[in-house]
């Protein structure tokens, strides 16, 4: 087995719009840390798989296709054997929505592909091992039942009207140790589920995964690549409503990166990199999903919201008001229009007794937990925002009845999550059958 890893700086020029907190202008004025495209290429026997992770909030399908095609052009790896995902940082490169961003995207896409091309060229004899840890102090379900029976997203720290969280978190920390033939560390793959929206402001940042990488490089060397796969975190973030941490003392991104980085290193050091040859398989399936038809109360909400904001100049709107206005306008614009649909790729890569499941968009944690529970593999990584899915929430059916922030979108039909889970489980069982 041969493995290569690489990381390429993709930090954009200053002045570009940072996405993640609604439509209000947020041009970049600085950089807290650099942004990267990171890649791992693994070869065993006749099979070769490539994984690319970008420090970006989301990636559209056309960008994904161009990256895959460039990887194939320079390495021969077929597009269907390349998995591309996003860390989902809310302080990263712009979406391709204006002239400046569109001019930057060819460079972004080329660098993302080049990370895999470099990793391919750096392949060397390697060994891997998988392990798991647990961390429940940095992730919180952000949807809460209130004492009046409603559900609110991020209802506020120490809000006396909070009753209980609506759902669980996924505390599992999955780790893949990668060493060279001499036992020296080449890289560490990690997987955890919590939103990368800990920074805000107008400076670029890779958020807490950047500090995971700093911790790993400090412990094992600057050349060691930290590849982070974002888990199913659509309803999971860093806000502890009990107020047990003051980010003014230690910023969330640093505290979380250090805590997770140390847990990852602990698991890595307890895991033996014993496998020098593994079977590699990959399979994917396209699942057609339509947009969601709005309910009566959702239309009423949009009408009331626009009425309440009428007369307020756009430059006087708060970020929250601007976001609510945009969502209300999108809702009303969709009324009477045919529900469009598109195909989303569900992809599964198997590396020995490890499976990596690529899912679209921002999946609620319940879907990731179900896949893990039913997976036939000893270790299952959930890798969301993958393969050009764009952004948007894939919510549980019950959440649409309860409300809150996440179900306000129209991009995914209410049955989308279950369809994605069924496709993922079918692919997992299919690949595991080949292994058997």
VOGU-3710 file (C-alpha; in Angstrom, 3 decimals, decimal comma):
1> xxxxxxxxxx> 0,000/0,000/0,000  1,197/3,506/-0,844  -0,147/6,769/0,561  0,640/10,374/-0,251  -0,573/13,534/1,458  -0,325/17,219/0,589  -1,703/20,617/1,533  -1,949/23,701/-0,693  -2,682/27,247/0,487  -5,981/28,568/-0,958
11> xxxxxxxxxx> -6,304/31,804/1,047  -8,014/34,377/-1,219  -6,998/38,021/-1,622  -8,358/40,436/0,961  -11,554/42,281/0,126  -13,550/39,256/-0,974  -16,931/38,532/0,559  -16,785/36,035/3,436  -19,935/33,877/3,430  -21,690/32,223/6,318
21> xxxxxxxxxx> -23,771/34,834/8,114  -26,338/36,064/5,616  -26,284/38,557/2,755  -24,808/41,644/4,477  -21,415/42,689/3,090  -18,486/41,118/4,945  -15,317/41,818/2,934  -12,190/40,165/4,280  -9,848/42,559/6,078  -7,249/40,116/7,345
31> xxxxxxxxxx> -6,352/36,527/8,120  -6,254/34,764/11,477  -4,773/31,693/9,816  -4,246/30,373/6,313  -6,830/28,331/4,412  -5,916/25,063/2,725  -6,925/22,387/0,292  -5,643/19,101/1,692  -5,488/15,745/-0,015  -4,734/12,088/0,567
41> xxxxxxxxxx> -4,157/9,548/-2,185  -4,113/5,867/-1,251  -3,081/3,060/-3,592  -3,405/-0,646/-2,908  -3,178/-3,278/-5,598  -4,778/-1,911/-8,755  -7,059/0,552/-6,931  -6,380/4,227/-6,215  -8,588/6,568/-4,165  -8,205/10,327/-3,701
51> xxxxxxxxxx> -9,713/12,492/-0,947  -9,696/16,304/-1,096  -10,878/18,557/1,737  -11,180/22,323/1,334  -11,392/25,026/3,985  -14,548/26,480/2,453  -18,194/26,748/3,464  -19,524/24,790/0,480  -18,714/23,839/-3,096  -21,003/23,717/-6,105
61> xxxxxxxxxx> -21,305/20,800/-8,510  -19,583/22,466/-11,465  -16,527/23,284/-9,335  -16,413/19,711/-8,071  -16,514/18,358/-11,618  -13,684/20,624/-12,772  -11,521/19,590/-9,812  -12,132/15,907/-10,487  -11,365/16,325/-14,177  -8,068/18,085/-13,450
71> xxxxxxxxxx> -7,082/15,328/-11,024  -7,784/12,747/-13,718  -5,831/14,742/-16,308  -2,664/14,783/-14,177  -2,900/11,452/-12,360  -5,269/9,187/-14,303  -7,493/8,701/-11,226  -11,083/8,412/-12,511  -13,479/11,124/-11,244  -15,679/8,547/-9,507
81> xxxxxxxxxx> -12,685/7,589/-7,325  -12,181/11,152/-6,074  -14,089/12,400/-3,002  -14,237/16,180/-2,454  -15,609/17,754/0,710  -15,642/20,981/2,723  -14,766/21,770/6,324  -17,660/24,296/6,214  -15,690/27,137/7,788  -17,786/30,314/8,006
91> xxxxxxxxxx> -14,684/32,481/7,575  -13,384/31,091/4,306  -13,368/31,822/0,562  -16,350/33,486/-1,111  -19,169/31,743/-2,893  -19,035/32,278/-6,696  -21,667/35,019/-6,683  -19,868/38,157/-7,928  -17,230/39,073/-10,481  -14,317/39,074/-8,015
101> xxxxxxxxxx> -15,220/35,652/-6,655  -15,786/34,206/-10,120  -12,336/35,377/-11,178  -10,823/33,654/-8,127  -12,524/30,285/-8,584  -10,332/28,931/-11,419  -7,338/29,383/-9,094  -9,207/27,800/-6,176  -10,249/24,794/-8,251  -6,782/24,333/-9,741
111> xxxxxxxxxx> -5,148/24,440/-6,300  -7,698/21,974/-4,887  -6,904/19,535/-7,684  -3,175/20,184/-7,349  -3,311/19,089/-3,711  -4,368/15,637/-4,943  -1,819/15,727/-7,774  0,953/16,496/-5,283  -0,293/13,788/-2,910  -0,265/11,324/-5,813
121> xxxxxxxxxx> 3,349/12,209/-6,573  4,338/11,784/-2,923  3,010/8,241/-2,547  5,244/6,000/-0,479  4,968/2,706/1,334  2,716/3,275/4,302  0,779/1,645/7,086  -2,521/2,670/8,628  -4,589/1,946/11,701  -7,999/3,149/12,897
131> xxxxxxxxxx> -9,108/4,136/16,371  -11,906/5,990/18,126  -12,167/8,380/21,028  -14,895/10,518/22,523  -15,337/14,207/23,301  -18,608/15,704/24,541  -17,507/19,081/25,917  -17,245/21,083/22,693  -20,380/20,086/20,731  -24,003/20,873/21,551
141> xxxxxxxxxx> -27,315/20,273/19,845  -28,350/23,828/19,022  -32,106/23,186/18,844  -34,005/23,403/22,141  -37,479/22,705/23,389  -38,617/25,793/25,253  -40,881/25,783/28,286  -43,764/27,075/26,148  -43,511/23,987/23,886  -41,853/25,684/20,928
151> xxxxxxxxxx> -38,439/24,816/19,464  -35,778/27,492/19,021  -32,333/27,396/17,458  -29,625/28,959/19,642  -32,069/30,487/22,154  -29,288/32,251/24,049  -26,896/31,546/26,891  -28,578/31,117/30,290  -32,029/31,653/28,780  -34,387/30,729/31,662
161> xxxxxxxxxx> -37,067/29,571/29,197  -34,984/26,645/27,891  -36,368/23,221/28,756  -34,048/20,679/27,078  -32,133/19,946/23,848  -34,274/18,597/21,004  -31,777/15,923/20,025  -28,380/14,294/20,616  -24,812/15,044/19,624  -22,266/12,624/18,167
171> xxxxxxxxxx> -19,289/12,602/20,556  -17,276/10,052/18,560  -13,796/11,103/17,432  -12,628/8,807/14,631  -8,928/8,742/13,836  -6,848/7,164/11,075  -3,130/6,918/11,827  -0,880/7,008/8,765  2,829/6,153/9,098  5,561/5,475/6,582
181> xxxxxxxxxx> 7,356/2,155/6,338  9,795/3,238/9,068  6,972/4,034/11,498  7,313/7,809/11,159  4,073/9,852/11,024  2,879/10,992/7,600  -0,617/12,183/8,442  -3,679/11,872/10,612  -7,264/11,733/9,363  -9,890/12,799/11,888
191> xxxxxxxxxx> -13,672/13,029/11,914  -15,970/14,894/14,294  -19,381/16,574/14,088  -19,672/20,230/15,107  -20,279/23,331/13,000  -17,219/25,357/12,022  -18,777/28,724/12,853  -16,774/29,691/15,934  -14,945/32,756/14,601  -17,187/35,406/12,921
201> xxxxxxxxxx> -15,627/38,768/12,064  -13,915/39,778/8,831  -10,692/37,770/8,955  -10,123/34,508/7,127  -9,811/31,456/9,352  -9,952/27,690/9,049  -11,758/27,702/12,422  -11,107/24,896/14,919  -9,801/22,383/12,289  -6,919/24,813/11,739
211> xxxxxxxxxx> -6,069/24,512/15,433  -6,408/20,735/15,304  -3,753/20,915/12,588  -1,563/23,199/14,721  -1,762/20,776/17,632  -0,878/17,810/15,413  2,028/19,599/13,741  3,349/20,722/17,122  3,295/17,135/18,394  4,438/15,222/15,313
221> xxxxxxxxxx> 6,191/17,661/12,988  5,383/20,376/10,468  5,291/17,943/7,550  2,463/15,860/9,069  -0,838/16,560/7,316  -4,053/16,806/9,337  -7,040/15,879/7,172  -10,364/16,717/8,852  -13,704/15,303/7,657  -16,756/17,215/8,879
231> xxxxxxxxxx> -19,401/14,953/10,412  -23,186/15,305/10,328  -23,477/18,644/12,142  -26,487/20,409/10,631  -27,985/20,870/14,112  -24,740/20,809/16,131  -22,581/23,762/17,118  -20,210/25,068/19,806  -22,589/27,183/21,910  -23,018/25,954/25,473
241> xxxxxxxxxx> -26,252/27,573/26,687  -25,114/26,955/30,272  -22,323/29,475/29,725  -19,483/27,352/31,054  -16,836/28,866/28,788  -15,864/32,490/28,226  -14,565/32,920/24,650  -13,022/36,272/25,599  -10,489/34,331/27,701  -9,802/31,534/25,217
251> xxxxxxxxxx> -11,534/31,830/21,804  -13,715/28,884/20,865  -11,621/27,938/17,810  -8,450/27,637/19,911  -10,021/25,811/22,846  -11,909/23,377/20,597  -8,926/22,801/18,322  -6,671/22,070/21,282  -9,181/19,762/23,006  -9,981/17,838/19,832
261> xxxxxxxxxx> -6,357/17,843/18,684  -5,213/16,310/21,961  -7,972/13,691/21,875  -7,026/12,851/18,284  -3,356/12,528/19,228  -4,218/10,348/22,225  -6,235/7,990/20,018  -3,528/8,056/17,365  -0,825/7,091/19,862  -2,924/4,204/21,207
271> xxxxxxxxxx> -3,626/2,934/17,676  -1,186/0,647/15,930  -0,514/1,337/12,259  -0,408/-2,348/11,409  -2,115/-2,596/8,022  0,348/-2,399/5,152  -2,060/-3,723/2,554  -5,824/-3,201/2,416  -8,615/-3,708/-0,067  -9,941/-0,498/-1,609
281> xxxxxxxxxx> -13,454/-0,135/-2,984  -15,615/2,783/-4,025  -19,208/3,061/-5,175  -21,682/5,892/-5,604  -25,336/6,458/-6,359  -27,324/9,454/-7,573  -30,442/10,226/-5,542  -33,033/12,536/-7,083  -34,516/14,946/-4,547  -36,979/17,749/-5,155
291> xxxxxxxxxx> -37,339/21,043/-3,367  -39,777/21,300/-0,481  -43,352/22,570/-0,714  -44,024/25,226/1,911  -46,667/24,820/4,547  -49,319/27,458/5,223  -47,760/28,646/8,472  -44,394/29,057/6,742  -45,905/31,328/4,094  -47,575/33,353/6,830
301> xxxxxxxxxx> -44,229/33,681/8,621  -42,592/35,028/5,451  -45,354/37,563/4,864  -45,242/38,737/8,491  -41,450/38,975/8,472  -41,354/41,150/5,346  -44,129/43,331/6,749  -42,180/43,817/9,982  -38,994/44,774/8,106  -40,701/47,011/5,555
311> xxxxxxxxxx> -39,310/50,508/5,528  -35,986/49,639/7,173  -33,121/50,526/4,794  -30,911/47,571/3,904  -27,855/49,221/5,464  -29,736/49,527/8,768  -30,718/45,854/8,966  -28,848/43,690/11,450  -27,179/40,545/10,115  -30,031/38,465/11,562
321> xxxxxxxxxx> -32,684/40,721/10,042  -30,972/40,639/6,642  -30,844/36,850/6,759  -34,508/36,593/7,755  -35,475/39,010/4,985  -33,582/36,954/2,413  -35,198/33,721/3,559  -38,669/35,268/3,581  -38,191/36,606/0,054  -36,954/33,226/-1,161
331> xxxxxxxxxx> -40,003/31,539/0,337  -42,516/33,874/-1,256  -40,692/33,769/-4,588  -41,094/29,987/-4,650  -44,870/30,039/-4,206  -46,640/28,761/-7,289  -43,393/27,706/-8,958  -42,896/24,052/-9,924  -40,750/22,182/-7,427  -37,401/21,726/-9,116
341> xxxxxxxxxx> -35,266/18,682/-8,402  -31,696/17,576/-8,873  -29,540/14,532/-8,327  -27,219/14,328/-5,333  -24,279/11,947/-5,208  -23,968/9,535/-2,305  -20,471/8,040/-2,367  -18,834/5,419/-0,165  -15,133/4,591/-0,119  -13,907/1,526/1,760
351> xxxxxxxxxx> -10,345/1,206/3,057  -10,078/-2,184/4,760  -12,381/-2,052/7,775  -12,911/1,721/7,405  -15,710/3,288/5,350  -15,980/6,967/4,405  -19,534/8,040/3,546  -19,830/11,229/1,476  -23,189/12,951/1,979  -24,691/16,158/0,599
361> xxxxxxxxxx> -25,230/19,450/2,381  -25,606/19,935/6,145  -27,029/16,723/7,570  -28,769/16,600/10,929  -26,753/14,507/13,387  -29,513/11,896/13,675  -28,831/10,760/10,107  -25,111/10,323/10,734  -25,763/8,359/13,916  -28,175/6,046/12,081
371> xxxxxxxxxx> -25,655/5,303/9,336  -22,924/4,585/11,865  -25,179/2,321/13,910  -26,242/0,255/10,896  -22,934/0,254/8,995  -21,306/-3,176/8,569  -17,842/-1,600/8,886  -15,870/-1,429/12,118  -15,238/2,288/11,535  -17,517/4,621/9,587
381> xxxxxxxxxx> -16,668/8,250/8,853  -19,506/10,601/7,918  -18,193/13,235/5,491  -20,843/15,862/4,752  -20,929/18,762/2,266  -19,339/16,462/-0,282  -19,081/16,229/-4,057  -20,620/19,520/-5,079  -23,777/19,417/-2,999  -23,784/23,128/-2,247
391> xxxxxxxxxx> -25,212/24,299/1,056  -28,508/23,869/2,892  -29,934/21,778/5,727  -31,155/18,202/5,490  -33,515/18,067/8,461  -35,387/15,295/10,223  -39,093/15,128/9,300  -40,102/16,016/12,880  -38,154/19,281/12,756  -40,452/20,715/10,093
401> xxxxxxxxxx> -43,360/20,452/12,525  -41,379/22,064/15,327  -39,813/24,983/13,452  -36,581/26,730/14,343  -33,926/28,107/11,985  -32,771/25,041/10,051  -36,124/23,972/8,499  -36,733/27,419/6,962  -35,070/26,450/3,663  -36,801/24,946/0,643
411> xxxxxxxxxx> -33,869/23,185/-1,029  -34,501/19,644/0,262  -37,777/17,741/0,380  -38,738/16,464/3,814  -37,912/12,874/2,836  -34,406/13,770/1,575  -32,525/12,692/4,701  -34,100/9,250/4,784  -33,418/8,770/1,065  -29,753/9,674/1,555
421> xxxxxxxxxx> -29,435/7,315/4,536  -30,992/4,398/2,625  -28,657/4,959/-0,333  -25,611/5,154/1,951  -26,534/1,940/3,765  -27,136/0,120/0,470  -23,692/1,155/-0,749  -22,039/0,218/2,541  -23,564/-3,261/2,433  -22,672/-3,649/-1,230
431> xxxxxx> -19,000/-2,811/-0,655  -18,799/-4,889/2,501  -20,160/-7,814/0,523  -17,288/-7,448/-1,940  -14,817/-7,478/0,943  -16,374/-10,608/2,406
//
